[in-house]
Amino acid sequence: MAAAAVLLLLLLAACPSPGRAGTGRERRDELREELLLSPLPTGDVAATFQFRTRWDADLQRGAVSHYRLFPKALGRLVAALGVRELHLALTQGFWRTRFWGQPPLQAPAGAELWVWFQPTVTDVDKAWKELSNILSGIFCASLNFIDSTNTVIPTASFKPLGLANGTDHHLLRYAVLPREVVCTENLTPWKKLLPCGSKAGLAVLLKAERLFHSSYHSQAVHIRPVCRDASCMAVSWELRQTLTVVFDVFSSGQGKKDWSLFKMFSRTLTDACPLASQSKVYVDISPKNKEKELLEVTPPPTSVHEAVVQGDKKTYAVYDLLSPSLFNTSRSLNVQLKWKRPQDSSEMPIPVLHAQRYVGGYGLQTGEICTLIYNTHPYRAFPVILLETVPWYLRLYVHTLTIITKGKENKPSYIHYQPAQDRRRPHLLEMLIQLPANSVTKITIQFERALLKWTEYPPDPNHGFYVGSSVLSALVPSVIAMKDVDVEQSPLFTSLFPSSDGSSYFVRLYTEPLLVNLPTPDFSMPYNVICLTCTVVAVCYGSFYNLLTRTFHVEEPSRGGLAKRLANVIRKLRGVPLL
Amino acid sequence: MAAAAMAADEAERARGRRAALSFAAIAVVLGLPLWWRTTETYRAALPYADIDGLGQQPVQLVVPVAVVFSPGSVPGDLPSPLPFRDVQEMKISVNLRTSVTSRYEMAYRATTAQEEAALAAATAREADAALRPLQDVSMGSLTMYVVPETSSLLPQGTSVYVGRHRSALVRAERGLAALHARLRQVTQVMSFTATSITAALSDRVPDSRLSPDARRSLKSSLGYEITFSLLNPDPKSHAVDWDIEGAVNRYVKPVLDKLSLVANFSVDSQILYYAVLGVTPRYDKESSSFLLSAHSLPHVINPVEARLGSSAASLYPVLNFLLYVPERSHSPLYIHDKDGAPVSTNAFHSPRWGGIMVYNVEAPASPQASLPLHVDVDMARVMEVFLAQLRLLFGLSREELPPEFLLESPGNEGLADWELDHLLWAHTVENIATVSTTLTSLAQLLDKIGNIVIKDDVASEVYRAVASVQTAVAKLAVGHLHSAFQASKEAVTSSERAFFDPSLLHLLYFPDDQKFAIYIPLFLPMAVPILLSLAKIVRETRQRKKEPTKMD
């Protein structure tokens, strides 16, 4: 066995394969890139890019400072600040789970950042502050607005996704900036982290003017430690850059449901990134309702991959950009999707778990946050963890918290509530709720709107104040039994969340962000107040002053009062003798 | 009746006057100070006079030099018998206001028996090594050994040998004056020259007077980040590998260990793919190669710089060393200087930024060779160039020396002790100048904008910086280079901390006229009656003074 391995190494050294330089030394980092195209039930199409850089080195030891594929900026950050796991997502738009189905990776609108720190970090808050500032510099995003008023420490919702020994949640920080607008200036630094940039490989498709002309755009960076091999004796670091974009059938597709790479990105693929050890395009061609497949893809795929993804059996057409046969016939690859017959929109599958949230109530004093959680599984109940972060200026009344399922009260089995402190920290509400089969659960909580100081209002305060998405994490029972698969072999989009066992899969959903109106003052108010008080003071002062300094002296009645004088004038005019 | 009424009236009038006067008095004595105090910002006192003084403070650099005469080398015209002391001064004027005085405290003596034994060695290098334990080892001090004119210690044609540490061997001259001139030359090489001090104070020198060399060396800082980047614009044809880790440990680390006294260094490296230069090289048919001419080099860096990545995690200046492997369609690539001759190292450096070296890959013997071509970079060749550039960037060039000087190669450490001193002298002077500039502009700013809050901790940092600068200047004046440098470093830290303190930016600053305009609705109605009644009182008293004369 060992001899065979040595022989293999020697062979590798003798004939360098494309994409990896064959040296005697073992390559310690590798890059995999992948694009998943999935037609959505509404006729839109979702494209998910994943770039994974794996580095067989321990970033934490501090001795490592020589980077190859792993970007230096992020590597130094992880080493310098004692980061164990970092997840940053910048999103424009909202993933409509109800209509689009379960996403491979959802993110809340705006910016989301959650970080696990190493246990060796003594001052986590300071490291968190520094980290968000540096990230804001790297990604040109307003992450520097993350402070104690929007940071929470969830106890149950966010578990480390990578290797971890110990989950002391004091090392975790979570923050969402729902107001953040994502645009090209955030995409450019994100692309710069890729070893091939946007010069070769799948990344050539990332053309900003197309990506932002879409109904949903989400780009993310995930850094985590993973097992180096099956025995898990050593740690490797993984950087996953993902980008999900949904092209609208009407605005991008001119109303036709037929898609092609060129139609979506106005580019086609010509080669793989020469540094990548794997470069694949997957197209979701799963038949709906066990019928014959509806979708036709051209050119013919290099292979077909079947997998169980998120409780559903899926079929993928795979194009391997590293296989030489693909570019034999034509110089570029333009994957085209055609529907064989018109789709019936009534047979749209409804995802097992989805949710909805809105603000109720009227007036500017009180209100109500309502969350509806749907479990459409026909016969299985399952628990879900709900994380709600509400800014301090909406004062939650916890006694009004009601959870109603099928007309009955539903008692959460775990509840963690951390009340807000004005101008210091937000409300944090975490609950573990059991969702019965085929049910709708309604969670309501009332709040009162606080009055802010006049300098605390953001620009354009009449636009309203955002309340970040609430997070639902659940292990959803699978309809189909899943096999244990080797993570290294399966496509990347299946492997970020750890799957616990064959009968369920992990889902994290984000609800809509809310927009709440707060009573907004007239902003010339301070000046008006000063003017008004000054005037009142001046008037009081004036009469007081007058009273005190005026000299009074007794005056003999001489020509009578004003009335008499007036009467005399009139009499004079009339020629009548004066009084 | 009328008189009684008149008297009552007069009493009433007097009471009114008193009331008006007391109103005015309360407004002035109580109201105005109260308003002033409540709307005032907190401003801690700053040592403005001391800060002003820093700019004009004369800096005196004192170099203790020991001149040791070996038997047979003592010139005949010595002013007094050995040992004796002597002081030489030199004034370096930087601009009209600033000048630096250098003061060489020469101590002349004859060799001891041990030194004589050491000087009897066969070669200069051996003598230098043997003399090392016998010297004054404190930083900044120098020892010159004068050997007889006929000594075989120095090779033919050289009259000065500068060792690895803080000593030199000087061949004796005929007269004392000639020896003095020679000694002065050696001392300046080993400590500082007028140019190196001017370069350190380049902020204060008019631009026209600066040579390009003076602007090359890096600004003094508490730390530097050194980044080696391998640029591979064509990963499809070249799979380039470099053993940067080994090379850094072997070549760079010893130098940085020695330099760690001056500043903190961190070293890292990265490989950048698809990073291209901003200039398309010209094809030269004769040599069938591509050429980059000297005048196009300034355009090379900008597009690359965007890819280099900023060091988000620290604020130290970054030194970039780029190794560029040209793409296959543009190789071989050679850099040509202004005269059109190829540059032998195929490298160039950019002042205060770093260096770029072009590393050509030999074309494969057979054109059918499979791509990508595997390339292992010869790190010894590369690091030789980068280290030379690093020395240049720190102002440690060994070029401009007269031919009769022989410098011992620094060996494994990459840096001789006296070169380190050379850096320390320049950096100390520069730090002192930087601190005085920083504090002066801070004081000016705070003086100009009257409603910036000055917190106590900002003030204490300013005081600390001033005190440290004064210590540094005092230490320089007694020849303690190391402690002077430490003090100047502390001064830089404190002054930067004070200058960049976020509390200086907290308030919104309204112009004063707007601030007063807001209070007009209060001030105007209050001030008008007071002023009117005061005017009335004045008028009445004047009238009453006139009245008695009328009555008479």
Interface residues (C-beta under 8 A of the other chain):
Chain A: C15 P16 P18 R20 A21 G22 T23 R25 S65 H66 Y67 R68 L69 P71 K72 A73 R76 L77 A80 L81 I134 G137 I138 K192 P195 C196 G197 K199 A200 D271 P274 L275 Y527 I530 C531 C534 T535 V537 A538 V539 Y541 G542 Y545 N546 L548 T549 R550 T551 F552 H553 V554
Chain B: A5 A8 D9 E12 R13 R15 G16 R17 A19 A20 F23 T227 P235 K236 A239 D241 I244 E245 V248 S266 V267 D268 S269 Q270 I271 Y273 Y274 A306 R307 G309 S310 S311 A312 A313 S370 L371 P372 H374 D376 I518 Y519 P521 L522 L524 P525 M526 P529 I530 S533
